[in-house]
């Protein structure tokens, strides 16, 4: 099996050019210095309270998301290509969302089977015909990118519902600058701290028509949510109120928040709550996280939600294989960023191929996130393969399969020293007036040797991502 | 600001003040334990302390006897006791965590650090090994919270609701402490307590009242203000009526009124009026009249009014108490 592409070291063992400066710097640091820095990072993260509540953990313990001090470096030219590809992809996804809830042209043109869209559990009939400001549905998109084989980039997954992780990107950069100021003197690393400004500007730009000084709020499920730190962080950075469902109420076809000075009108809600929980009168009736009557105000165009309701139809794993078709259909362009080759098990051919090559494939449930419910063929036992085979036969439409990619690795601190570990990248793409993003994104690293699962909820860690300005 | 946010800030402040005052009270009790006294007197003293927060039933349900060790355990580290120092600091930190975004980094980190350090101190059994040192630590952390709040927070509503919580809680706790300390002593002492001259058992009295003064950091202050022997009546006057004594009931109400005024909204004028009334009575009150009424009756009435203020503040600005978890 060929060695995975390593971000720092070429196959000949020589350090890649964009990593040379860093490599020399690291070589000059004593083991003890680096160990002290890593301990300091740990202490600061803990003291500041950048913790993460892991579901299913005893007593709801707070854990740190492990942070690795070795950055993942991307040369400027590569980033420019990525950026163009991301911009193209997110534009297409937004156009798709608009199309699905209006003309449905792409379905009528036969590019995507109708039932994939309309019987998709994430499709929201309530959104049909509803116009949203600027036609933007996915104001924040987290596009997961991996590098594989000889170093080509692939999009692994789109996240356009409630993508998270940007706060770790920002805090990681702060931490690196605090720990290693000399590194930033030696390298010209593109800054990322303006993300909250971009986001706020975006959110304000999609206020309902006619609102002059929009009131933007961030709607959180509350402090027991695993991503709460991020909600609080972003709200503070943007200078907007962090609200929970109970703080809001609907009156006279408008949304208000309860303040110490009485009710205040709300225009834009950056919601970090899933569609299902947004409005007990419209969706899950047992949800105490939402605001009764919110959907009605939204459909009337008197409040903007970011991301829009119903974007899940675009980031479903069963829709993912069609994204290159969307780019072609809406933009008349070839995709700049490729999909990972994907076999749809709902199709006969896809299912046959998957069953035949199960030990070599990664099989995912179309609706799940966070690395749960998936099968990593090469790492699975005979028994696991057999039980998964049965699940596949029983409900093939629930699965898609992809070849196991040898994800790129990046040197990472482990118990025994520094070793290569698999990484991915999640840039955060903002859509509003324009499509913008800050350079880089969140690099996630699978800390267990050989593991391909980078999700923090399953023990992954993160790194700072550097796009070098040249 | 959001009502719920203000509510969290208000209660964050109340809980840390409560933790401090619990530590102060336990400190007094531990100090007076060292005085020669009968076992009954000692037990009465501990019971009175439990009575302050109406915890006697809860304690009795758990322990057969009132022993200092068990009371300290119950009041310091028992998570089942909602008024224990552990529970108070936990609640303070949880309320802070709920509204991190409204706090400066320094304020949040102070509450978080207090909580983390508490775990270490409890694991190392400091409250058992060296109670005074533990209580001192609690007080210091509370001082730090206040200092960092005053030193770093913008003078906006967040600040005022924090201060409102601090001073309302202080008024409440100080009144309870006074009640327990004056009321929880032997009947023979009660008469002396209402006296304006020192009695026969001067030495005991001295250490007893000195301990109470120290618990509110007022021992040196007493000397400065009165330049005379310690009498119960003057202790009461210092802690109830003196505006220049920072932990007196009057000083606390001064701050409650000032902060209420700063956050006034459409609904709060009546609450302001009631607070103003309590404050005016303190400002123009005389200790002789209070003692004539009977300190216990007076303090009970005072506590009712402070409680009423708390309820009204919740209704006017925050999350009404009936809705709170």
Contacts between the chains, C-beta under 8 A, distances in Angstrom:
chain1	res1	chain2	res2	distance
A	46	B	116	7.8
A	47	B	109	5.7
A	47	B	112	6.5
A	47	B	113	6.5
A	47	B	116	7.7
A	48	B	105	7.3
A	48	B	108	7.9
A	48	B	109	6.7
A	48	B	112	8.0
A	49	B	97	7.0
A	49	B	100	7.1
A	49	B	108	6.9
A	49	B	109	7.8
A	49	B	112	5.4
A	222	B	98	8.0
A	223	B	97	6.0
A	223	B	98	5.3
A	232	B	100	5.0
A	232	B	101	4.6
A	233	B	101	7.7
A	235	B	101	5.2
A	236	B	100	7.6
A	236	B	101	4.0
A	241	B	1	7.7
A	241	B	2	6.0
A	242	B	101	5.3
A	243	B	2	6.3
A	244	B	4	7.0
A	246	B	4	6.8
A	247	B	2	5.2
A	247	B	3	7.3
A	247	B	4	5.4
A	257	B	2	6.3
A	258	B	2	6.6
A	258	B	3	4.6
A	258	B	4	7.2
A	259	B	1	6.0
A	259	B	2	5.8
A	259	B	3	6.2
A	260	B	1	5.5
A	260	B	2	7.7
A	260	B	3	5.8
A	260	B	6	5.1
A	260	B	157	5.9
A	260	B	161	7.7
A	260	B	263	6.4
A	260	B	265	6.3
A	260	B	317	4.6
A	260	B	318	7.7
A	261	B	265	5.4
A	262	B	265	6.6
A	262	B	266	6.5
